[in-house]
Amino acid sequence: MKQKLLIAASMLALVMQATPSAAQSPAELNDLQIAHVAYVADNIDIRYAHLALAISSNPAIHEFARTMIRDHTAVNEQALALLKKLNAQPQDNFLSKQLTANSEKLVDEMSQLRGAAFDKRYAENELAYHKAVNDLVSNAFIPNIENAEVKSLFEAGLKIFKAHEHHAEMMVKAVSK
């Protein structure tokens, strides 16, 4: 159990990379703040995928990127429909802001890479990103979501994103050869 908590803490640190205040915890976010973090995280991965399509010439990278765009867009559309049904608006928060700031730095970094160096960095980032986000969703979000419909959407999304993580693992192995 301690090892699982250590891994969870490490993954969360990777996602957050220097949270502004120790008093702010993902487990303390309300449902609307959690929804916004998920929406932002999906949009970030969609942006990474578009970058991969623009820079990489590797068919496996392109296939993965198209999958990211398709799946993350679909989940975001479901989330927006649910928010509309609930007559609610997502709420920006420290974590969604931190994710956005970190993604800007990473896009700048990856934009400078080409060829195998880009493919390797993209694949490794996708694996780390999905591990971190899946851990965050499993251990901090789902246990704390109060609305049953929101929780159900997160549980369904987590299944998809765990498949993404597995696909990313295979992609990392393929580009590392």
C-alpha positions in Angstrom: 0.0 0.0 0.0 2.8 2.4 0.8 4.4 1.7 -2.5 1.2 2.5 -4.3 0.8 5.8 -2.4 4.5 6.6 -3.3 3.8 5.9 -7.0 0.6 8.0 -6.8 2.4 10.9 -5.2 5.2 10.7 -7.9 2.7 10.6 -10.7 0.8 13.5 -9.2 4.0 15.5 -8.9 4.7 14.8 -12.5 1.4 16.2 -13.6 1.5 19.2 -11.3 5.2 20.0 -11.3 5.4 22.6 -8.5 1.9 23.2 -7.3 1.6 26.8 -6.1 0.4 26.0 -2.6 0.6 22.9 -0.4 -2.8 23.8 0.9 -4.3 23.0 -2.5 -5.0 19.3 -3.1 -6.7 17.6 -6.1 -8.7 15.6 -3.5 -10.2 18.9 -2.2 -11.6 19.9 -5.6 -15.4 20.0 -6.1 -17.1 18.2 -9.0 -17.1 21.3 -11.2 -13.4 21.9 -10.6 -12.6 18.2 -11.3 -14.7 18.5 -14.5 -12.6 21.4 -15.6 -9.3 19.7 -14.9 -10.4 16.7 -17.0 -11.5 19.0 -19.9 -8.2 20.8 -19.8 -6.2 17.6 -19.6 -8.1 16.2 -22.6 -7.5 19.4 -24.6 -3.8 19.3 -23.8 -3.5 15.8 -25.1 -5.4 16.8 -28.2 -2.9 19.6 -28.7 0.0 17.2 -28.3 -1.6 14.9 -30.9 -2.0 17.7 -33.4 1.7 18.6 -32.8 2.6 14.9 -33.5 0.6 14.9 -36.7 2.4 18.1 -37.8 5.9 17.0 -36.9 6.2 13.2 -37.0 6.4 11.1 -40.2 6.0 7.9 -38.2 2.8 6.0 -39.1 2.5 4.5 -35.6 2.8 8.0 -34.0 0.1 9.3 -36.4 -2.2 6.4 -35.6 -1.8 7.0 -31.9 -2.3 10.8 -32.3 -5.5 10.3 -34.3 -6.8 8.0 -31.6 -6.0 10.7 -29.0 -7.9 13.3 -30.9 -10.9 11.1 -31.5 -11.2 9.7 -28.0 -10.4 12.8 -26.0 -12.8 14.9 -28.2 -15.5 12.3 -27.7 -15.1 12.4 -23.9 -15.1 16.2 -23.8 -18.3 16.2 -25.9 -19.9 13.9 -23.4 -18.7 16.0 -20.5 -20.0 19.2 -22.0 -23.4 17.5 -22.7 -23.6 16.4 -19.1 -22.7 19.8 -17.8 -25.4 21.3 -20.0 -27.9 18.7 -18.7 -26.9 19.6 -15.1 -27.1 23.3 -15.9 -23.6 23.7 -14.5 -20.3 25.4 -15.6 -16.9 23.9 -15.0 -14.7 25.9 -12.6 -11.1 26.9 -13.2 -8.7 26.0 -10.4 -5.1 25.7 -9.4 -4.6 22.3 -11.1 -6.2 23.2 -14.4 -4.0 26.3 -14.5 -0.9 24.4 -13.6 -1.6 21.7 -16.3 -2.0 24.4 -18.9 1.2 26.2 -17.9 3.2 22.9 -17.9 1.8 21.9 -21.3 2.9 25.2 -22.9 6.5 24.5 -21.8 6.3 21.0 -23.2 4.8 22.1 -26.5 7.6 24.6 -26.9 10.2 21.9 -26.1 8.7 19.3 -28.4 8.2 21.8 -31.3 12.0 22.1 -31.5 12.5 18.3 -32.0 12.4 16.4 -35.3 12.5 12.8 -36.5 13.3 10.0 -34.0 14.0 12.5 -31.2 10.4 13.9 -31.5 8.9 10.5 -31.8 10.7 9.3 -28.7 9.8 12.4 -26.7 6.2 12.4 -27.8 5.8 8.7 -26.9 7.5 9.0 -23.5 5.4 12.0 -22.7 2.1 10.3 -23.7 3.0 7.3 -21.4 3.9 9.6 -18.5 0.9 11.8 -19.0 -1.6 9.0 -19.2 0.0 7.3 -16.1 -0.2 10.5 -14.1 -3.7 11.5 -15.2 -5.1 8.0 -14.8 -3.6 7.8 -11.3 -5.1 11.2 -10.5 -8.5 10.2 -11.7 -8.4 6.8 -9.9 -7.1 8.0 -6.6 -8.1 11.6 -6.2 -11.0 12.4 -8.4 -13.4 9.3 -8.6 -13.4 8.7 -4.9 -14.3 12.3 -4.3 -16.9 13.0 -7.0 -20.3 13.5 -5.5 -22.6 13.5 -8.6 -23.3 9.9 -9.7 -23.5 10.9 -13.4 -20.2 12.8 -13.3 -18.6 9.8 -11.5 -19.9 7.4 -14.1 -18.5 9.5 -16.9 -15.1 9.6 -15.2 -15.2 5.8 -14.6 -16.0 5.2 -18.3 -13.3 7.7 -19.4 -10.7 6.0 -17.1 -11.2 2.7 -18.9 -10.5 4.4 -22.3 -7.5 6.2 -20.9 -6.0 3.1 -19.4 -6.1 1.6 -22.8 -4.3 4.7 -24.1 -1.7 4.2 -21.4 -1.1 0.6 -22.6 -1.0 1.7 -26.2 1.6 4.4 -25.2 3.7 1.7 -23.5 3.8 -0.2 -26.7 4.6 3.0 -28.7 7.5 3.8 -26.4 9.0 0.3 -26.9 8.6 0.6 -30.7 10.3 4.0 -31.0 13.0 3.0 -28.5 14.3 0.2 -30.8 
